Amino acid sequence: MLRWLVLLCGFCATCAAAAPCANEDFQHQVTGADQCLVLASYGVTDAPQVLLVWLHGDTPARDEAVYLFPMARAVAEQFAAQKVLSVALVRPGYADDKGHRSDGDNHWHQDLYTRQNMQIVGGAIDRLKQHYHPQRVILIGHSGGAATAALLAGMMPGLADADILVSCPCDLAAWPLGHDWRASENPMRWADQVQPPLKVFALTGTADDNTGAALAQAYVARLQQHGVDARFIPIPNASHNSAIRSLQVMQTLTALLTAP
């Protein structure tokens, strides 16, 4: 409990700092804690009802992280009637395809779920909330982006109304690629701080040989133990990377966006 309170104080302290984005417009740049993050924004910017934030994975082959941009755009167009603002956030240290780089450090794509990076991303999402005042906030993360969303659910309760976690390494201690990471926060260790009424949907492909289903299943089970509405959805034959483009993910997102 003490660790949780100390971290929350850290969030508040950094939120009070001056915004470092020289040209913050909430459509291409947004401040997160004391850093400036790049984003791509699609859909309604005038009083959106839903703020949908996309968080990309760790993209180990390169720093460019734009593969969720087309999905963010397509969803904004498909659900225009629901007044959706669909934002693809570029995580700390990564860049878009125009050479614009988010501040921060991606640690060479290893051991990067640090407290500082969570503060930066969480602060940016909260700043978007305060600017647009949406009725609901949904986070959809893939791989490392799913781990980020899961961590923020515990570190910043109330930040989002629903999380969609795709191919999530939700327990670093049990994940072969991350069990030696010492600088990173582990989503499983923050699971007990996740609070209702947050809804959590974790989806993993049955052919995922990176973040196997057991990681997300164990995380969901822990959430369910203390009353969080959480469920695991397997994606038949989907791999680690193909899962984000699956029918099951779109069905889950559609149900949330069209809910009364």
C-alpha positions in Angstrom: 0.0 0.0 0.0 2.8 2.4 0.9 4.5 1.8 -2.5 1.2 2.5 -4.3 0.7 5.8 -2.4 4.3 6.9 -3.1 3.9 6.2 -6.8 0.6 8.2 -7.0 2.3 11.1 -5.3 4.9 10.9 -8.0 2.2 11.1 -10.7 0.7 14.2 -9.1 4.1 15.9 -8.8 5.0 15.4 -12.4 1.6 16.5 -13.6 2.2 19.9 -12.0 5.4 20.4 -14.1 5.4 22.9 -17.0 4.4 21.3 -20.4 7.5 20.7 -22.5 5.7 20.4 -25.8 6.6 23.6 -27.6 3.6 23.2 -30.0 1.2 21.1 -28.0 -2.0 20.8 -30.0 -3.4 17.5 -28.7 -3.6 16.2 -32.3 0.0 15.8 -33.1 1.7 16.4 -29.8 0.7 16.0 -26.1 2.6 16.4 -22.9 3.1 13.3 -20.7 4.6 14.1 -17.3 7.7 16.1 -18.3 8.0 14.8 -21.8 6.5 15.4 -25.2 4.8 12.5 -27.0 3.9 12.2 -30.7 0.4 11.1 -31.6 -1.9 10.6 -34.6 -5.5 11.7 -34.0 -8.5 10.7 -36.1 -12.2 11.4 -35.8 -14.2 13.9 -33.7 -12.3 16.6 -31.8 -15.3 18.7 -30.9 -16.8 17.2 -27.7 -16.0 13.5 -28.4 -18.1 11.0 -26.5 -15.4 8.3 -26.5 -11.6 8.8 -26.4 -10.0 5.6 -27.8 -6.2 5.4 -27.2 -4.1 2.9 -29.1 -0.8 1.8 -27.6 1.7 0.0 -29.9 4.0 -2.9 -29.0 7.8 -2.8 -28.5 8.6 -3.2 -32.2 12.0 -4.8 -31.6 13.2 -4.4 -35.2 12.9 -0.6 -35.4 11.9 2.6 -33.5 9.2 3.5 -36.0 5.9 2.6 -34.5 3.0 3.4 -36.8 1.4 0.0 -37.5 -1.7 0.9 -35.4 -2.3 4.2 -37.2 -4.4 2.7 -40.0 -6.6 0.8 -37.5 -7.0 4.0 -35.4 -8.2 5.8 -38.6 -10.5 3.1 -39.8 -12.2 2.8 -36.4 -12.8 6.5 -36.2 -14.4 6.5 -39.6 -16.5 3.4 -38.9 -17.8 4.7 -35.6 -18.2 8.4 -36.5 -21.8 8.2 -35.3 -20.6 7.4 -31.9 -18.4 10.5 -31.9 -15.2 8.6 -31.3 -11.8 10.4 -31.1 -9.3 7.7 -32.0 -5.7 8.5 -30.9 -2.6 6.4 -31.7 0.0 7.4 -29.1 3.7 6.9 -29.9 5.3 5.6 -26.7 8.5 7.1 -25.2 11.5 6.8 -27.4 9.6 5.7 -30.5 8.9 7.7 -33.7 6.3 8.0 -36.4 7.0 7.6 -40.1 7.7 11.3 -40.6 10.7 11.4 -38.3 8.8 12.8 -35.3 10.1 11.1 -32.2 8.5 11.0 -28.7 10.7 12.1 -25.9 11.9 9.5 -23.4 13.8 6.3 -23.6 12.7 2.9 -25.1 15.9 1.3 -23.7 16.7 -0.4 -27.0 13.3 -2.1 -26.8 14.3 -4.0 -23.7 13.2 -3.6 -20.0 11.2 -0.5 -21.0 8.1 -0.8 -18.8 9.7 1.5 -16.3 8.0 3.7 -13.8 9.1 6.8 -15.7 7.7 5.6 -19.0 4.4 4.7 -17.3 4.3 8.2 -15.8 4.8 9.7 -19.2 2.2 7.7 -21.0 -0.3 7.9 -18.2 0.2 11.6 -17.9 -0.4 12.1 -21.6 -3.6 10.1 -21.6 -4.8 12.1 -18.5 -4.0 15.3 -20.3 -6.0 14.2 -23.3 -8.9 13.5 -21.0 -8.7 16.9 -19.4 -8.6 18.6 -22.8 -11.4 16.7 -24.5 -13.6 15.7 -21.6 -14.9 12.5 -23.2 -17.7 10.5 -21.5 -15.7 7.3 -21.7 -12.0 6.4 -22.2 -11.0 3.0 -23.8 -7.4 1.9 -24.0 -6.4 -0.7 -26.6 -2.9 -2.0 -26.3 -0.9 -4.6 -28.3 2.0 -6.6 -26.7 4.1 -4.0 -24.9 1.2 -1.5 -25.3 -1.1 -4.0 -23.6 1.4 -4.3 -20.7 1.4 -0.5 -20.5 -2.4 -0.4 -20.3 -2.4 -3.1 -17.7 0.1 -1.3 -15.6 -1.8 2.0 -15.8 -4.9 0.2 -14.7 -3.2 -0.4 -11.4 -1.1 2.7 -11.1 -3.7 5.2 -12.1 -7.2 3.8 -11.2 -9.9 5.7 -13.0 -7.8 6.7 -16.0 -9.8 4.5 -18.3 -13.3 2.9 -18.3 -12.2 -0.2 -20.3 -9.0 -1.9 -21.4 -8.5 -4.2 -24.4 -5.2 -6.1 -23.9 -4.0 -7.9 -27.0 -1.1 -10.4 -26.8 -0.3 -9.1 -23.3 2.9 -10.0 -21.4 0.9 -9.5 -18.3 3.3 -11.3 -15.9 6.9 -10.5 -16.6 8.1 -13.0 -14.0 6.5 -15.8 -16.1 7.4 -14.3 -19.5 10.7 -15.8 -20.9 11.6 -12.5 -22.6 11.0 -10.3 -19.6 11.7 -12.4 -16.5 15.1 -10.8 -16.1 14.0 -7.3 -16.6 14.8 -5.4 -13.4 13.9 -1.8 -14.3 10.4 -2.7 -15.5 7.1 -2.7 -13.5 5.2 -6.0 -13.7 1.5 -5.8 -14.5 0.8 -8.8 -12.3 2.2 -7.0 -9.3 -0.2 -4.1 -9.8 -3.2 -6.3 -10.4 -4.5 -6.0 -6.9 -4.7 -2.2 -7.3 -7.0 -2.4 -10.3 -10.5 -1.4 -9.3 -14.1 -1.7 -10.6 -15.9 -0.4 -12.6 -13.0 -0.9 -15.0 -13.7 -3.6 -17.6 -10.8 -5.6 -18.9 -10.7 -7.8 -22.0 -7.5 -9.8 -22.6 -7.2 -11.5 -26.0 -4.3 -13.8 -27.0 -3.9 -15.9 -30.2 -3.7 -19.7 -29.8 -0.6 -19.6 -32.0 1.2 -16.9 -30.0 4.7 -18.2 -29.4 5.8 -15.0 -27.7 3.2 -14.0 -25.0 1.3 -17.3 -24.5 -2.2 -17.3 -23.3 -1.3 -18.3 -19.8 0.2 -14.9 -19.1 -3.1 -13.1 -19.8 -5.2 -15.8 -18.3 -3.4 -15.6 -14.9 -3.7 -11.8 -14.9 -7.5 -12.0 -15.6 -7.9 -14.6 -12.9 -6.2 -12.3 -10.4 -8.5 -9.4 -11.4 -11.6 -11.5 -11.0 -10.6 -12.5 -7.5 -11.2 -9.0 -6.3 -14.3 -8.2 -8.3 -13.0 -6.6 -11.5 -15.1 -7.4 -14.6 -12.3 -9.1 -16.5 -12.5 -11.9 -19.2 -10.1 -13.8 -21.4 -10.9 -14.4 -25.0 -8.8 -16.8 -27.1 -8.2 -16.0 -30.8 -8.1 -19.2 -32.8 -4.9 -19.6 -34.9 -3.7 -16.0 -34.4 -0.1 -15.3 -33.9 1.5 -12.7 -31.6 1.4 -10.0 -34.3 -1.8 -11.0 -36.2 -4.0 -11.0 -33.1 -4.5 -7.2 -33.1 -6.1 -7.4 -36.5 -8.4 -10.3 -35.6 -12.2 -10.4 -35.7 -12.4 -11.0 -32.0 -10.6 -7.8 -31.2 -12.9 -5.8 -33.5 -16.0 -7.5 -32.0 -14.8 -6.6 -28.5 -14.2 -3.0 -29.5 -17.5 -2.7 -31.4 -19.4 -4.0 -28.3 -17.8 -1.3 -26.2 -18.2 1.5 -28.7 -21.9 0.8 -29.3 -22.9 0.1 -25.7 -25.5 2.5 -24.3 
